[in-house]
């Protein structure tokens, strides 16, 4: 199926001259061969990914004006919650069809893209020369997404097999592509490129659903590589629990430890989430940055819902790393009180904004999600059922079983087997040739 939509004007040659995007990749092998940086897992699995990214010319793009609200406020949910949810207790929620009333107008691939809302911390990590402060920025980045989804309890749509999602943020300097590479068990992959860094992750999870809580246990791994040094870092996300599913006020907490490893130096960073059962101040957080010998060099403390500070060992003063911006905090407080826009930040509101030139499999093209965003709950439910039936038919016919943009490989640093980006998406976008994309919607 070929996408006949015209390419986004932001991707035009800044000189006004027409260029053959294929030429950008003609000498990919020779350019990679001249790169003297150490090879890491990112380089070895997709050697032309950075060249593809550069061909987008983000610096030459016209900055896009993005929306700041959704088309309509969130619908009012008039359901018997207990009657609806009791049938799901004890089951794997990735295998049951949950009514669309419980969804927010984002897919889980888009939700992963939301991890990059504060990508400027990755920029700082890439620029930082102090190895322990570099790790500190990464630790804070890894935990910030929990501040952005506090009291946001609507469920994202489960991506269909082969569904994709792209994010091009010329204002932040990165481009990101994600794909649903497996349906059962669900596995979602994301790969982002920036002039200074590469970020990628494969998200898998286990879950537990009981009358009093819903527990999400991520089992995939996040990765970050600094382009100038070749340093490769990896970590896993902590467990999230949503409490009072049936009765009472909904609230969530995080448990466990985020441990980030620098695979080149052996340095390690640990961020400890305090269990709610041990203290009423369970949103408080602390962390340590340790050198390869296990000696603490930097300490972190804060609140995972709003702010982080740090200090080097031997110093008395704590320095600010990140605060939820005041204007966003005020907006989020208003949204959390009335859930007008699902508790979305401005960045989240922009994730599903319609855009020309994306792949036909892009989450923005999902009709059920678009109906929900426009307040047509009945239409969303009908489309969701149609898409699920279409996916079952594709699965029975064994169509589109292999991912289009990612491939299973072994990471040479962690020795894990996971799906890595194999390149080609941005090339297809620039040529507007998605003829190999399946018809999933």
TIKOL-437700 format. One record per residue: residue in three letters; x, y, z of N, C-alpha, C in turn. Coordinates in steps of 0.02 Angstrom, whole numbers, padded with zeros to 5 digits, always signed. Layout:
<pts>
ALAXYZXYZXYZ
...
</pts>
This chain:
<pts>
UNK+00042-00060+00000+00000+00000+00000+00044+00062+00000
UNK+00037+00105-00049+00078+00165-00054+00042+00224-00024
UNK+00077+00262+00016+00048+00322+00046+00052+00378-00005
UNK-00005+00401-00028-00006+00451-00081-00009+00522-00054
UNK-00011+00529+00013-00014+00595+00043+00050+00633+00030
UNK+00044+00698+00016+00103+00738+00003+00146+00744+00065
UNK+00211+00747+00056+00258+00752+00112+00249+00818+00148
UNK+00262+00817+00213+00259+00877+00254+00306+00929+00226
UNK+00283+00991+00222+00323+01045+00193+00387+01057+00232
UNK+00388+01038+00295+00448+01049+00336+00507+01008+00311
UNK+00495+00958+00268+00548+00914+00245+00576+00937+00177
UNK+00554+00995+00152+00580+01019+00089+00652+01043+00098
UNK+00690+01039+00044+00759+01063+00044+00759+01137+00063
UNK+00797+01159+00114+00797+01229+00135+00820+01277+00081
UNK+00856+01253+00031+00878+01296-00024+00824+01307-00075
UNK+00769+01267-00069+00715+01272-00117+00726+01228-00177
UNK+00784+01195-00182+00798+01151-00238+00776+01080-00222
UNK+00754+01045-00274+00732+00977-00265+00794+00932-00259
UNK+00793+00886-00211+00850+00842-00202+00827+00770-00203
UNK+00871+00726-00224+00856+00655-00225+00877+00627-00158
UNK+00826+00609-00115+00842+00585-00048+00883+00522-00049
UNK+00877+00484-00103+00916+00422-00107+00990+00434-00109
UNK+01012+00492-00135+01083+00507-00140+01115+00513-00070
UNK+01074+00531-00020+01101+00539+00047+01128+00474+00074
UNK+01104+00418+00046+01124+00354+00073+01172+00316+00026
UNK+01187+00346-00031+01228+00311-00080+01297+00293-00053
UNK+01324+00339-00012+01392+00326+00013+01392+00309+00087
UNK+01337+00280+00110+01329+00265+00182+01386+00221+00207
UNK+01402+00169+00171+01453+00123+00195+01521+00157+00202
UNK+01539+00199+00153+01604+00231+00157+01606+00282+00214
UNK+01550+00317+00226+01550+00366+00280+01555+00331+00347
UNK+01519+00276+00355+01522+00239+00418+01593+00213+00428
UNK+01625+00191+00374+01692+00164+00380+01742+00216+00404
UNK+01728+00281+00390+01774+00333+00410+01760+00359+00481
UNK+01709+00331+00512+01692+00353+00580+01739+00320+00629
UNK+01775+00361+00667+01826+00334+00713+01799+00321+00783
UNK+01734+00336+00796+01707+00325+00862+01701+00251+00877
UNK+01705+00231+00940+01697+00160+00957+01629+00135+00937
UNK+01625+00074+00911+01562+00045+00893+01526+00019+00955
UNK+01462+00033+00960+01421+00004+01013+01363-00033+00979
UNK+01316-00057+01021+01261-00096+00993+01222-00056+00942
UNK+01213+00009+00953+01175+00049+00906+01208+00051+00837
UNK+01274+00062+00836+01310+00065+00772+01307-00001+00735
UNK+01315-00056+00772+01321-00121+00740+01255-00147+00712
UNK+01198-00124+00741+01134-00150+00718+01103-00109+00662
UNK+01119-00044+00658+01088-00003+00606+01138+00052+00586
UNK+01188+00034+00546+01243+00080+00530+01223+00143+00492
UNK+01165+00143+00458+01147+00203+00421+01093+00243+00456
UNK+01075+00225+00518+01021+00259+00554+01036+00333+00563
UNK+01098+00350+00581+01115+00420+00592+01116+00458+00526
UNK+01139+00426+00473+01138+00459+00407+01066+00473+00385
UNK+01022+00426+00399+00951+00438+00385+00926+00499+00423
UNK+00942+00500+00487+00920+00555+00530+00947+00622+00503
UNK+01011+00624+00485+01040+00686+00460+01006+00710+00396
UNK+00983+00662+00355+00950+00681+00293+00884+00717+00304
UNK+00856+00711+00365+00794+00747+00380+00806+00822+00386
UNK+00869+00841+00401+00888+00912+00405+00843+00950+00454
UNK+00841+00927+00516+00798+00959+00566+00817+01032+00578
UNK+00882+01047+00573+00903+01116+00585+00876+01163+00531
UNK+00864+01137+00471+00839+01178+00416+00763+01180+00413
UNK+00730+01144+00457+00657+01142+00455+00626+01207+00482
UNK+00568+01222+00456+00528+01276+00485+00495+01249+00547
UNK+00500+01286+00602+00470+01261+00664+00394+01260+00658
UNK+00366+01205+00676+00295+01195+00667+00256+01225+00725
UNK+00198+01254+00710+00153+01278+00762+00108+01219+00782
UNK+00111+01200+00844+00075+01141+00868+00017+01161+00912
UNK-00031+01116+00916-00091+01130+00955-00076+01129+01030
UNK-00119+01161+01069-00110+01163+01142-00170+01134+01178
UNK-00222+01114+01142-00279+01080+01172-00301+01023+01126
UNK-00341+00978+01152-00372+00926+01111-00435+00955+01079
UNK-00461+00923+01026-00521+00949+00992-00580+00959+01039
UNK-00590+00912+01085-00645+00917+01134-00621+00891+01201
UNK-00653+00911+01256-00634+00884+01322-00648+00809+01327
UNK-00622+00779+01378-00633+00708+01391-00707+00694+01400
UNK-00730+00637+01374-00800+00617+01381-00816+00599+01453
UNK-00879+00605+01472-00900+00583+01539-00913+00508+01537
UNK-00881+00471+01582-00889+00399+01583-00947+00380+01629
UNK-01000+00353+01600-01058+00331+01639-01061+00255+01636
UNK-01021+00223+01678-01019+00150+01679-01020+00125+01750
UNK-01045+00064+01759-01038+00030+01823-00969-00001+01825
UNK-00922+00033+01860-00852+00013+01857-00842-00059+01882
UNK-00874-00075+01939-00866-00142+01966-00892-00195+01918
UNK-00950-00184+01889-00980-00232+01843-00936-00242+01782
UNK-00904-00188+01761-00861-00191+01701-00795-00227+01715
UNK-00765-00213+01774-00698-00237+01786-00693-00305+01821
UNK-00746-00326+01855-00740-00387+01895-00724-00448+01852
UNK-00746-00447+01788-00732-00504+01745-00659-00509+01726
UNK-00620-00455+01737-00550-00454+01716-00502-00472+01773
UNK-00527-00477+01835-00484-00489+01893-00446-00555+01885
UNK-00381-00551+01895-00338-00610+01890-00316-00627+01820
UNK-00341-00590+01770-00324-00606+01700-00267-00561+01676
UNK-00236-00582+01621-00185-00542+01588-00222-00489+01547
UNK-00216-00426+01568-00254-00373+01536-00231-00358+01465
UNK-00174-00385+01445-00152-00376+01375-00191-00422+01329
UNK-00230-00468+01357-00266-00517+01316-00342-00509+01321
UNK-00365-00456+01352-00437-00445+01357-00455-00379+01324
UNK-00516-00375+01297-00540-00314+01264-00574-00269+01315
UNK-00542-00215+01332-00568-00168+01382-00609-00115+01345
UNK-00669-00098+01372-00711-00048+01339-00674+00017+01325
UNK-00690+00048+01269-00654+00108+01247-00664+00166+01296
UNK-00715+00163+01339-00726+00216+01388-00666+00225+01434
UNK-00627+00172+01442-00569+00175+01487-00506+00198+01452
UNK-00509+00213+01388-00450+00232+01350-00438+00307+01350
UNK-00376+00326+01338-00358+00395+01321-00339+00395+01247
UNK-00344+00451+01212-00331+00453+01139-00257+00453+01121
UNK-00221+00403+01147-00152+00390+01129-00142+00314+01128
UNK-00097+00290+01086-00080+00219+01089-00019+00211+01135
UNK-00003+00149+01150+00053+00138+01195+00119+00157+01161
UNK+00123+00153+01095+00185+00176+01062+00193+00251+01073
UNK+00138+00288+01067+00142+00360+01080+00160+00374+01153
UNK+00135+00333+01197+00150+00341+01268+00225+00332+01280
UNK+00257+00285+01244+00329+00277+01250+00365+00339+01222
UNK+00339+00367+01168+00368+00428+01140+00366+00486+01189
UNK+00318+00483+01235+00312+00534+01286+00371+00534+01334
UNK+00407+00479+01337+00468+00476+01379+00518+00531+01360
UNK+00513+00555+01298+00562+00604+01273+00540+00676+01283
UNK+00488+00686+01323+00462+00754+01333+00518+00801+01358
UNK+00559+00777+01403+00613+00819+01430+00680+00793+01404
UNK+00685+00788+01339+00746+00763+01306+00806+00809+01317
UNK+00794+00870+01339+00851+00915+01352+00898+00887+01405
UNK+00873+00843+01448+00918+00810+01496+00966+00763+01462
UNK+00944+00732+01407+00990+00690+01367+01042+00734+01333
UNK+01021+00794+01311+01069+00841+01282+01123+00859+01333
UNK+01101+00872+01394+01149+00890+01447+01196+00832+01464
UNK+01169+00772+01465+01211+00713+01478+01264+00705+01424
UNK+01244+00717+01362+01291+00710+01306+01346+00763+01309
UNK+01329+00823+01333+01377+00879+01336+01421+00876+01398
UNK+01398+00844+01451+01433+00845+01515+01499+00805+01513
UNK+01553+00836+01537+01618+00802+01538+01628+00761+01602
UNK+01597+00782+01657+01604+00746+01720+01564+00680+01713
UNK+01596+00622+01719+01560+00559+01707+01505+00545+01757
UNK+01511+00573+01818+01461+00560+01869+01400+00606+01862
UNK+01412+00668+01840+01356+00712+01826+01319+00690+01763
UNK+01357+00662+01716+01327+00633+01656+01275+00579+01676
UNK+01296+00535+01722+01252+00483+01746+01193+00512+01785
UNK+01205+00566+01821+01152+00598+01860+01096+00623+01815
UNK+01114+00654+01759+01063+00678+01712+01021+00620+01684
UNK+01054+00565+01671+01018+00507+01644+00970+00478+01696
UNK+00992+00475+01759+00948+00449+01811+00885+00491+01817
UNK+00893+00556+01817+00835+00600+01822+00790+00593+01761
UNK+00820+00589+01702+00781+00579+01641+00740+00515+01645
UNK+00769+00462+01671+00736+00397+01674+00674+00398+01719
UNK+00673+00444+01767+00617+00445+01815+00566+00500+01801
UNK+00583+00550+01761+00537+00605+01748+00470+00583+01720
UNK+00466+00532+01675+00400+00514+01649+00348+00500+01701
UNK+00368+00479+01761+00318+00465+01813+00287+00529+01840
UNK+00324+00585+01836+00296+00649+01856+00244+00673+01805
UNK+00253+00653+01743+00210+00676+01689+00145+00637+01684
UNK+00139+00580+01718+00078+00540+01713+00045+00530+01781
UNK+00065+00570+01832+00033+00565+01897-00042+00579+01892
UNK-00082+00536+01921-00155+00542+01919-00183+00540+01849
UNK-00149+00506+01805-00174+00496+01737-00189+00422+01730
UNK-00253+00404+01735-00271+00334+01743-00306+00304+01682
UNK-00319+00342+01630-00349+00313+01570-00297+00269+01536
UNK-00321+00217+01503-00276+00168+01473-00261+00187+01400
UNK-00198+00185+01379-00183+00197+01308-00209+00138+01266
UNK-00223+00150+01203-00244+00096+01158-00187+00046+01148
UNK-00204-00018+01147-00155-00069+01129-00138-00061+01055
UNK-00074-00054+01037-00057-00048+00966-00072-00113+00930
UNK-00091-00107+00867-00101-00166+00824-00032-00191+00802
UNK-00028-00254+00785+00034-00281+00758+00053-00243+00695
UNK+00115-00220+00690+00142-00181+00634+00123-00108+00636
UNK+00087-00087+00688+00072-00015+00696+00137+00022+00710
UNK+00143+00083+00684+00203+00123+00693+00184+00191+00721
UNK+00235+00228+00740+00224+00298+00761+00290+00335+00755
UNK+00287+00393+00725+00346+00435+00718+00337+00501+00755
UNK+00391+00527+00781+00393+00594+00812+00452+00631+00782
UNK+00439+00686+00750+00493+00730+00726+00486+00796+00761
UNK+00533+00811+00805+00530+00874+00843+00591+00916+00825
UNK+00581+00959+00775+00636+01003+00754+00654+01052+00810
UNK+00605+01068+00854+00619+01114+00909+00663+01082+00963
UNK+00661+01016+00968+00701+00980+01017+00760+00944+00985
UNK+00761+00941+00919+00819+00913+00884+00821+00838+00878
UNK+00764+00803+00887+00765+00730+00881+00710+00705+00835
UNK+00720+00646+00809+00670+00610+00770+00665+00540+00797
UNK+00604+00515+00803+00593+00451+00837+00545+00408+00797
UNK+00557+00343+00794+00512+00296+00760+00499+00237+00807
UNK+00437+00216+00811+00418+00159+00852+00376+00110+00812
UNK+00375+00047+00835+00336-00005+00801+00314-00058+00851
UNK+00253-00084+00841+00230-00141+00880+00254-00204+00844
UNK+00303-00237+00874+00336-00293+00840+00306-00361+00859
UNK+00265-00362+00912+00233-00425+00932+00166-00407+00965
UNK+00116-00449+00953+00050-00436+00983+00039-00477+01046
UNK+00055-00541+01043+00051-00585+01102+00116-00625+01106
UNK+00159-00610+01155+00152-00556+01204+00164-00488+01172
UNK+00134-00434+01199+00145-00368+01168+00216-00343+01179
UNK+00247-00322+01124+00315-00295+01127+00317-00232+01084
UNK+00338-00177+01113+00340-00113+01078+00412-00088+01076
UNK+00434-00063+01018+00503-00039+01011+00503+00035+00992
UNK+00554+00070+01013+00561+00141+01000+00634+00156+00987
UNK+00647+00199+00938+00716+00219+00922+00717+00293+00905
UNK+00759+00332+00940+00764+00404+00930+00835+00424+00914
UNK+00843+00470+00867+00908+00497+00848+00912+00572+00860
UNK+00970+00595+00881+00985+00666+00892+01057+00676+00869
UNK+01076+00736+00854+01144+00749+00832+01196+00726+00883
UNK+01177+00726+00947+01224+00710+01000+01215+00641+01030
UNK+01156+00609+01018+01143+00546+01053+01093+00502+01016
UNK+01089+00440+01039+01038+00393+01016+01004+00363+01078
UNK+00938+00358+01076+00900+00328+01131+00855+00275+01101
UNK+00854+00216+01131+00810+00164+01105+00786+00119+01162
UNK+00729+00087+01152+00704+00042+01203+00657-00010+01173
UNK+00656-00069+01205+00606-00120+01189+00565-00128+01253
UNK+00500-00116+01247+00457-00119+01306+00415-00182+01307
UNK+00424-00221+01359+00383-00280+01373+00361-00275+01446
UNK+00309-00310+01465+00286-00305+01534+00247-00366+01556
UNK+00248-00376+01622+00202-00422+01655+00152-00378+01693
UNK+00095-00406+01709+00045-00367+01746+00007-00412+01795
UNK-00018-00379+01848-00060-00413+01897-00121-00369+01909
UNK-00181-00398+01904-00242-00360+01916-00281-00394+01971
UNK-00291-00357+02026-00328-00382+02083-00382-00330+02100
UNK-00430-00347+02144-00484-00300+02160-00459-00233+02187
UNK-00401-00233+02219-00376-00171+02250-00320-00136+02212
UNK-00290-00169+02163-00235-00137+02128-00224-00167+02059
UNK-00188-00128+02018-00164-00152+01953-00089-00137+01951
UNK-00049-00189+01943+00024-00183+01945+00054-00194+01875
UNK+00097-00147+01854+00131-00151+01789+00205-00163+01803
UNK+00232-00218+01777+00301-00237+01791+00340-00238+01725
UNK+00374-00183+01707+00412-00182+01644+00469-00232+01645
UNK+00480-00265+01588+00535-00314+01583+00583-00298+01527
UNK+00569-00245+01489+00614-00226+01435+00670-00181+01460
UNK+00712-00156+01414+00771-00117+01431+00774-00053+01390
UNK+00795+00002+01423+00807+00066+01389+00883+00074+01378
UNK+00900+00106+01323+00971+00116+01305+00983+00188+01284
UNK+01043+00212+01298+01064+00279+01278+01137+00277+01259
UNK+01153+00308+01201+01222+00310+01178+01241+00383+01163
UNK+01299+00403+01187+01326+00469+01172+01368+00464+01109
UNK+01351+00503+01060+01382+00496+00994+01457+00513+00996
UNK+01476+00565+01033+01546+00588+01032+01594+00539+01065
UNK+01570+00503+01116+01615+00459+01154+01602+00385+01143
UNK+01544+00368+01115+01526+00298+01106+01503+00264+01170
UNK+01495+00302+01224+01473+00272+01288+01401+00246+01281
UNK+01390+00187+01306+01324+00154+01303+01299+00141+01374
UNK+01239+00166+01388+01208+00157+01453+01143+00117+01444
UNK+01124+00079+01495+01061+00043+01492+01029+00039+01561
UNK+00963+00032+01562+00926+00027+01625+00857-00003+01612
UNK+00825-00025+01667+00757-00051+01665+00712-00006+01707
UNK+00648-00003+01688+00601+00040+01723+00574+00005+01786
UNK+00553+00044+01836+00526+00015+01897+00454-00008+01889
UNK+00428-00040+01940+00359-00064+01940+00312-00008+01960
UNK+00256-00002+01923+00204+00048+01939+00142+00012+01963
UNK+00112+00037+02018+00051+00008+02044-00003+00062+02049
UNK-00062+00047+02022-00120+00092+02029-00166+00061+02082
UNK-00181+00099+02133-00219+00074+02190-00293+00096+02187
UNK-00335+00061+02225-00406+00077+02231-00442+00073+02163
UNK-00429+00019+02126-00458+00011+02060-00534+00011+02063
UNK-00563-00022+02113-00636-00029+02116-00667+00025+02159
UNK-00641+00035+02219-00670+00082+02266-00617+00131+02292
UNK-00639+00193+02305-00595+00242+02334-00560+00286+02282
UNK-00517+00328+02307-00480+00375+02264-00421+00340+02230
UNK-00418+00344+02164-00362+00314+02128-00297+00350+02144
UNK-00244+00312+02153-00178+00342+02161-00126+00290+02140
UNK-00066+00313+02124-00014+00266+02101+00052+00277+02137
UNK+00093+00226+02137+00160+00232+02164+00208+00190+02123
UNK+00272+00203+02132+00325+00166+02098+00364+00127+02150
UNK+00389+00069+02131+00429+00030+02178+00488-00002+02142
UNK+00542-00012+02180+00601-00042+02151+00656+00009+02141
UNK+00706-00009+02103+00765+00033+02091+00780+00038+02017
UNK+00793+00098+01993+00819+00107+01925+00895+00105+01931
UNK+00926+00057+01897+00999+00051+01898+01025+00062+01827
UNK+01064+00114+01819+01093+00130+01753+01167+00111+01753
UNK+01187+00075+01702+01257+00052+01696+01290+00085+01635
UNK+01351+00111+01646+01392+00134+01590+01435+00074+01570
UNK+01421+00046+01511+01453-00017+01492+01526-00007+01470
UNK+01548+00055+01462+01618+00067+01443+01661+00080+01505
UNK+01634+00114+01556+01675+00133+01613+01661+00091+01676
UNK+01603+00059+01679+01585+00021+01738+01551+00063+01792
UNK+01545+00130+01781+01509+00172+01828+01435+00151+01831
UNK+01403+00166+01887+01334+00144+01897+01294+00198+01935
UNK+01231+00206+01916+01187+00252+01951+01125+00215+01976
UNK+01104+00228+02037+01046+00194+02066+00997+00246+02094
UNK+00934+00240+02075+00881+00284+02099+00831+00240+02136
UNK+00820+00256+02200+00780+00212+02243+00710+00241+02255
UNK+00658+00204+02235+00590+00224+02249+00569+00195+02317
UNK+00542+00237+02360+00524+00216+02428+00456+00183+02427
UNK+00448+00121+02452+00383+00088+02452+00333+00126+02495
UNK+00271+00131+02470+00220+00169+02506+00204+00137+02574
UNK+00216+00072+02581+00199+00038+02644+00246+00058+02701
UNK+00303+00087+02684+00352+00104+02736+00348+00176+02760
UNK+00315+00219+02722+00312+00290+02741+00256+00325+02702
UNK+00227+00376+02732+00176+00415+02697+00208+00462+02646
UNK+00274+00470+02651+00310+00513+02604+00339+00470+02547
UNK+00298+00428+02518+00323+00380+02470+00343+00411+02403
UNK+00325+00473+02391+00346+00505+02328+00417+00533+02333
UNK+00445+00533+02393+00515+00556+02400+00561+00504+02368
UNK+00617+00529+02343+00662+00485+02307+00734+00502+02323
UNK+00778+00453+02320+00849+00466+02331+00890+00421+02284
UNK+00952+00441+02272+00993+00402+02227+01067+00414+02238
UNK+01107+00369+02209+01180+00374+02215+01212+00359+02148
UNK+01266+00396+02134+01308+00382+02075+01373+00352+02101
UNK+01389+00292+02079+01449+00258+02104+01499+00247+02047
UNK+01564+00251+02064+01615+00237+02014+01623+00161+02008
UNK+01668+00140+01966+01676+00068+01952+01698+00028+02013
UNK+01725+00063+02064+01747+00029+02125+01692+00029+02179
UNK+01633+00056+02162+01578+00057+02209+01578+00115+02257
UNK+01620+00165+02245+01624+00224+02288+01573+00276+02265
UNK+01532+00301+02311+01481+00351+02294+01514+00417+02279
UNK+01498+00446+02221+01527+00510+02200+01475+00566+02200
UNK+01412+00551+02185+01359+00601+02181+01297+00572+02214
UNK+01259+00616+02249+01196+00595+02279+01138+00634+02248
UNK+01080+00603+02246+01019+00634+02218+00963+00628+02269
UNK+00922+00678+02273+00861+00673+02313+00807+00717+02280
UNK+00745+00704+02298+00690+00743+02271+00624+00710+02281
UNK+00577+00725+02236+00510+00698+02237+00493+00679+02166
UNK+00476+00614+02154+00468+00593+02085+00407+00623+02050
UNK+00366+00660+02087+00309+00694+02056+00325+00765+02034
UNK+00384+00792+02055+00393+00863+02040+00464+00889+02033
UNK+00515+00861+02068+00580+00894+02065+00636+00847+02087
UNK+00699+00866+02067+00759+00829+02085+00816+00878+02099
UNK+00858+00860+02149+00919+00898+02164+00977+00850+02172
UNK+01038+00876+02170+01097+00833+02178+01153+00871+02214
UNK+01201+00833+02239+01262+00863+02265+01319+00812+02258
UNK+01379+00837+02247+01437+00793+02246+01457+00776+02318
UNK+01483+00715+02327+01504+00695+02394+01558+00743+02419
UNK+01550+00768+02480+01596+00817+02508+01569+00887+02505
UNK+01518+00900+02464+01487+00966+02460+01426+00967+02505
UNK+01409+01026+02531+01351+01033+02574+01289+01054+02536
UNK+01296+01099+02488+01238+01128+02453+01209+01079+02401
UNK+01143+01075+02400+01108+01036+02348+01091+01082+02290
UNK+01102+01059+02229+01088+01098+02170+01028+01070+02132
UNK+00990+01114+02104+00931+01094+02066+00950+01062+02000
UNK+00917+01005+01984+00927+00973+01919+00867+00986+01874
UNK+00809+00973+01902+00747+00980+01862+00688+00992+01908
UNK+00644+01038+01886+00580+01051+01918+00526+01048+01865
UNK+00469+01021+01883+00412+01025+01837+00397+01099+01828
UNK+00401+01125+01766+00393+01198+01755+00329+01224+01788
UNK+00333+01285+01816+00278+01313+01854+00214+01319+01812
UNK+00221+01341+01749+00160+01350+01709+00128+01283+01693
UNK+00170+01232+01681+00144+01165+01668+00114+01136+01731
UNK+00146+01149+01788+00120+01124+01851+00051+01152+01865
UNK+00042+01217+01850-00024+01247+01859-00075+01216+01813
UNK-00056+01207+01749-00102+01176+01701-00118+01105+01722
UNK-00066+01067+01743-00077+00997+01761-00122+00993+01823
UNK-00115+01041+01869-00158+01041+01928-00230+01050+01907
UNK-00242+01096+01861-00310+01107+01837-00336+01046+01801
UNK-00293+01016+01758-00315+00957+01720-00328+00897+01767
UNK-00288+00891+01819-00298+00835+01865-00362+00843+01905
UNK-00381+00905+01919-00442+00916+01957-00504+00897+01917
UNK-00506+00915+01854-00566+00901+01815-00554+00854+01756
UNK-00491+00832+01747-00474+00784+01693-00499+00808+01625
UNK-00498+00874+01615-00525+00903+01553-00494+00872+01491
UNK-00428+00865+01491-00393+00836+01434-00352+00775+01455
UNK-00384+00730+01492-00354+00667+01513-00291+00675+01556
UNK-00279+00735+01582-00219+00747+01621-00157+00754+01578
UNK-00165+00766+01512-00108+00772+01466-00069+00836+01478
UNK-00003+00832+01471+00038+00892+01466+00031+00919+01395
UNK+00058+00978+01382+00055+01005+01314+00090+00959+01265
UNK+00146+00930+01286+00183+00884+01242+00140+00824+01224
UNK+00103+00796+01273+00060+00738+01261+00002+00757+01215
UNK-00025+00817+01223-00080+00840+01180-00058+00841+01107
UNK+00005+00855+01095+00030+00861+01027+00049+00795+00994
UNK+00052+00741+01034+00076+00677+01007+00030+00648+00953
UNK-00035+00658+00959-00082+00629+00911-00108+00681+00861
UNK-00076+00738+00858-00098+00789+00811-00088+00764+00739
UNK-00138+00775+00697-00135+00749+00628-00076+00781+00591
UNK-00044+00740+00549+00016+00762+00514+00020+00727+00447
UNK+00037+00764+00396+00044+00735+00329+00111+00699+00323
UNK+00114+00651+00278+00177+00618+00262+00198+00562+00307
UNK+00157+00544+00357+00175+00489+00401+00156+00423+00367
UNK+00182+00368+00392+00166+00302+00363+00091+00287+00372
UNK+00062+00248+00327-00009+00230+00334-00022+00189+00397
UNK+00030+00160+00426+00023+00120+00487+00032+00163+00550
UNK+00041+00229+00543+00053+00273+00600-00008+00277+00645
UNK+00005+00280+00711-00049+00283+00760-00097+00341+00749
UNK-00073+00395+00718-00116+00452+00705-00173+00433+00658
UNK-00164+00380+00619-00214+00359+00570-00265+00310+00598
UNK-00261+00293+00662-00309+00247+00692-00378+00280+00696
UNK-00428+00251+00665-00495+00283+00666-00528+00280+00734
UNK-00516+00226+00774-00548+00223+00839-00521+00277+00886
UNK-00456+00285+00884-00425+00336+00927-00444+00406+00906
UNK-00449+00418+00840-00469+00484+00816-00541+00499+00835
UNK-00584+00448+00833-00654+00458+00854-00656+00478+00928
UNK-00618+00443+00970-00618+00458+01041-00592+00529+01053
UNK-00541+00549+01017-00513+00616+01026-00564+00670+01010
UNK-00610+00654+00964-00662+00702+00945-00726+00692+00984
UNK-00725+00649+01035-00783+00641+01078-00835+00592+01053
UNK-00822+00556+00999-00869+00507+00972-00853+00439+01003
UNK-00878+00427+01063-00862+00366+01099-00894+00305+01066
UNK-00955+00312+01043-00989+00257+01010-00952+00237+00946
UNK-00933+00287+00906-00895+00274+00845-00828+00242+00860
UNK-00795+00264+00915-00731+00236+00934-00739+00162+00952
UNK-00792+00145+00988-00804+00075+01007-00815+00031+00946
UNK-00853+00056+00897-00866+00018+00836-00802+00008+00796
UNK-00762+00060+00790-00699+00055+00753-00649+00010+00789
UNK-00647+00014+00855-00602-00028+00893-00618-00102+00882
UNK-00682-00120+00883-00703-00188+00870-00684-00210+00800
UNK-00694-00165+00751-00678-00182+00681-00603-00194+00673
UNK-00562-00152+00704-00490-00160+00698-00466-00225+00732
UNK-00495-00241+00789-00477-00303+00823-00494-00364+00782
UNK-00553-00363+00750-00573-00419+00707-00528-00423+00645
UNK-00510-00366+00618-00465-00366+00560-00396-00394+00579
UNK-00373-00376+00638-00308-00402+00660-00311-00478+00670
UNK-00365-00503+00698-00371-00575+00707-00371-00611+00640
UNK-00403-00582+00590-00403-00611+00523-00333-00611+00493
UNK-00296-00557+00503-00227-00554+00478-00184-00606+00511
UNK-00194-00616+00577-00154-00664+00614-00168-00735+00591
UNK-00232-00750+00577-00249-00817+00553-00219-00830+00484
UNK-00214-00777+00445-00185-00783+00378-00109-00779+00379
UNK-00081-00770+00440-00008-00766+00449+00022-00709+00409
UNK-00014-00653+00405+00012-00595+00368+00049-00547+00416
UNK+00101-00515+00389+00138-00463+00426+00165-00488+00493
UNK+00189-00550+00493+00215-00579+00555+00282-00549+00575
UNK+00322-00526+00526+00388-00500+00540+00386-00423+00545
UNK+00420-00394+00594+00423-00321+00599+00453-00290+00536
UNK+00430-00230+00519+00455-00198+00459+00519-00157+00471
UNK+00524-00125+00531+00578-00078+00542+00627-00101+00596
UNK+00612-00155+00631+00655-00180+00685+00670-00254+00674
UNK+00727-00277+00699+00746-00347+00692+00779-00371+00756
UNK+00769-00434+00773+00797-00464+00834+00872-00474+00826
UNK+00911-00447+00874+00983-00456+00875+01007-00459+00947
UNK+01069-00478+00956+01098-00480+01022+01138-00417+01035
UNK+01127-00386+01093+01165-00327+01111+01235-00349+01134
UNK+01289-00323+01105+01357-00345+01123+01378-00324+01193
UNK+01344-00274+01222+01362-00251+01290+01322-00286+01344
UNK+01256-00291+01334+01214-00323+01385+01202-00397+01372
UNK+01216-00418+01310+01205-00487+01287+01132-00508+01290
UNK+01087-00459+01289+01016-00472+01285+00995-00478+01212
UNK+00945-00519+01199+00914-00523+01133+00854-00477+01133
UNK+00854-00429+01088+00795-00385+01082+00793-00356+01012
UNK+00738-00322+00997+00728-00293+00930+00764-00226+00925
UNK+00809-00221+00876+00845-00159+00863+00821-00129+00797
UNK+00824-00064+00793+00804-00030+00731+00852-00050+00675
UNK+00825-00071+00618+00868-00094+00563+00874-00042+00508
UNK+00845+00017+00518+00852+00070+00468+00799+00067+00414
UNK+00793+00122+00377+00750+00123+00318+00688+00166+00325
UNK+00665+00180+00386+00602+00216+00392+00607+00287+00365
UNK+00659+00324+00387+00663+00394+00366+00677+00400+00292
UNK+00711+00351+00264+00721+00349+00192+00654+00342+00156
UNK+00612+00297+00181+00545+00287+00152+00504+00351+00159
UNK+00510+00385+00215+00472+00446+00226+00492+00501+00177
UNK+00558+00509+00169+00582+00562+00123+00561+00548+00051
UNK+00559+00485+00032+00537+00466-00036+00462+00460-00041
UNK+00428+00462+00017+00356+00449+00021+00339+00383-00013
UNK+00377+00332+00003+00366+00265-00023+00356+00216+00035
UNK+00293+00208+00053+00275+00159+00104+00237+00101+00072
UNK+00259+00083+00013+00224+00030-00025+00227-00037+00009
UNK+00276-00047+00053+00280-00112+00088+00242-00113+00154
UNK+00211-00057+00172+00175-00054+00235+00109-00092+00229
UNK+00091-00133+00279+00029-00172+00276-00032-00128+00288
UNK-00089-00153+00267-00153-00119+00278-00180-00144+00345
UNK-00171-00106+00398-00193-00128+00464-00254-00090+00489
UNK-00269-00032+00460-00325+00007+00483-00386+00001+00437
</pts>
